[in-house]
Amino acid sequence: MRNLTSQLALLSTWLQKSLPDKVILTKLIYGPLEF
């Protein structure tokens, strides 16, 4: 789970810098996980 936590942390950082299109795409991919 540590790796998953790291991935989510990196994803959060990436989202803060991302374009709206990337946010939408990421939500479509990771939405079902509901982290």
N, C-alpha and C positions, 0 to 999 in steps of 0.2 A: 504493500500500500504506500510505502514511502515514495516509490517511483511515481505512482499516480498523483500523490500530493504535490510532488515537484512539478509534474506536467501541468497540473491545474494552476499552480502558482505562476509558472511561465506563461500559461495561456491567459491568465488574468492580466499580467503585465503587457502581453502582446495586444490584448483587446483594448487596453487603455490607449494604445498608440495606433490602433487600427482604423481603417476606414469603415463606414457604415456597411458597405457590402461585405467586408470580412466579418463583421459582427453578425450579420444575418446568416452568412454561410456557417459560421461557427455554431450559432444557435441551432441551426438545422442539424448539424452533425452531433453536437454534444447535448442538445436539449433533452433527449430521453434520459440522460444520466442524472439530470436534476441535481448537480453538485451544488 
